[in-house]
């Protein structure tokens, strides 16, 4: 009975939240730590991975996540959901000072201890069943904190999906910290990568370039930075967060921070 009472209380609380929180990001910073370039295939059109706006809208018992890119979405691979080449990974900090510091497999990122994440929402053009089956194998240690919308859609320049608020935890979504990682949908990932596309030293038909073949570089094209207001200074802040070193004895991983309102 006590568990039922707690659950009912949680549902009643989450239903009270309504409204949205919006972050913006500068255009033209879809180059990771500063040097990344797109694959050579024409499906990766200019601006495809350039994050410009992120919105979280709480309504009733659900939260809708919307991510807008600099260019119009396309579906060259026939995913039938309005987009194909992008995959958006949204890390959420609901309880400051607690959570996970390692990113998801294939991203090669970590989080500052004060920005540890509690939940992560994946917006992928692939079916929820495929994403979750991959996650159960490659991210089993955090599987309970991975949330995937039943349906993710792309329209115009915006990718969106909704999840139940109770899947994200307690509290007001407007007070949470967020980090949005822009990656690319990969249908044939490496054994240790969660449907993510690699960044190599040199670009290829379906590989980003400008990174390091030692697989120590962040496989990320764009993120939120600074105050999430779209200021030019946030470009440098992004590059600083995604800075890394593969030099023997001086290895360091890209370390991200959450953005809050």
Secondary structure, DSSP 8 states (H G I E B T S, - for coil): -HHHHHHHHHHHHHTT--EEEEEE--TT--STTTT-B--SSTTS-TTTT-EEEEEEEEETTEEEEEEEESS----TT--SSS--SEEEEEEEESSTT-SB-B--TTS-EEE-GGG-BSEEEEEESS-HHHHHHHHHHH-GGGGGGEEE-S-EEEETTEEEEEEEGGGT-SS-GGGSEEEEEEEE--SS--TTSSS---B-SS-BTTBBBSS-TTS-S---SB---TTSB--THHHHHHHHHT--B-STT--B-EEE--B--
